[in-house]
Amino acid sequence: MAQTIYGVTSDGGDGSSSIHWFKNLELLDRLLDPSDDKWCEAYNMNEGYAEVLTFPDDLDLEACGFSFNDNDFDDE
């Protein structure tokens, strides 16, 4: 097995941008879909799909420096 993560560019609103990483593709698809109630305008600059990276299951992605934005949207 492998673990897959998804990256999108986020518009900071002040001319800056950053990359946000997600583990939950279903959530990310909703955030990228303007017709969905979870749509996030900050991700509007991503014309289409997220960047997909795949790593071995035994690799600790957080220890490698990844932080994930999935939990930022749990309460919405």
C-alpha positions in Angstrom: 0.0 0.0 0.0 0.9 3.6 -0.4 -0.3 6.9 1.0 -1.4 9.6 -1.4 -1.5 13.3 -0.7 -2.9 16.2 -2.8 -1.5 19.7 -3.1 -3.3 22.9 -4.2 -2.3 26.5 -4.4 -4.0 28.9 -2.0 -4.5 32.6 -2.8 -3.4 34.6 0.3 -5.5 37.6 -0.8 -2.6 40.0 -0.6 -0.7 38.9 -3.7 0.9 35.9 -1.9 0.2 32.3 -2.4 1.0 29.0 -0.6 0.7 25.3 -1.2 -1.9 23.4 1.0 -1.7 19.7 1.3 -4.6 17.4 1.9 -5.1 13.6 2.5 -8.9 13.6 1.9 -9.5 13.8 -1.9 -13.3 13.9 -1.4 -13.0 17.0 0.8 -10.6 18.7 -1.6 -12.8 18.0 -4.6 -15.6 19.8 -2.7 -13.4 22.8 -1.9 -12.5 23.1 -5.5 -16.1 22.9 -6.8 -17.8 26.3 -7.0 -21.2 24.7 -7.0 -20.5 22.9 -3.6 -21.4 24.6 -0.3 -17.9 23.8 0.9 -16.3 25.7 -2.0 -13.3 27.7 -0.8 -12.5 30.9 -2.9 -8.9 30.8 -1.9 -8.5 27.7 -4.1 -10.2 29.3 -7.1 -6.8 29.9 -8.8 -6.2 26.1 -9.3 -7.8 25.5 -12.7 -8.6 21.9 -12.3 -6.9 19.0 -10.4 -4.7 19.0 -7.5 -1.0 17.9 -7.6 -0.9 14.2 -6.5 2.1 12.7 -4.7 2.4 9.1 -3.5 4.7 7.8 -0.8 5.3 4.5 1.0 3.0 3.8 3.9 5.9 3.6 6.4 7.0 7.2 5.7 6.1 9.7 8.4 5.0 12.7 6.2 4.7 15.1 9.2 8.3 14.2 10.2 9.3 15.1 6.6 7.8 18.6 7.0 4.3 18.2 5.5 1.4 19.8 7.3 -2.2 19.0 6.2 -5.1 21.4 5.9 -7.9 18.7 6.1 -8.7 19.5 9.7 -9.1 23.2 8.9 -12.5 22.4 7.3 -13.9 19.8 9.8 -16.3 22.2 11.4 -17.8 23.7 8.3 
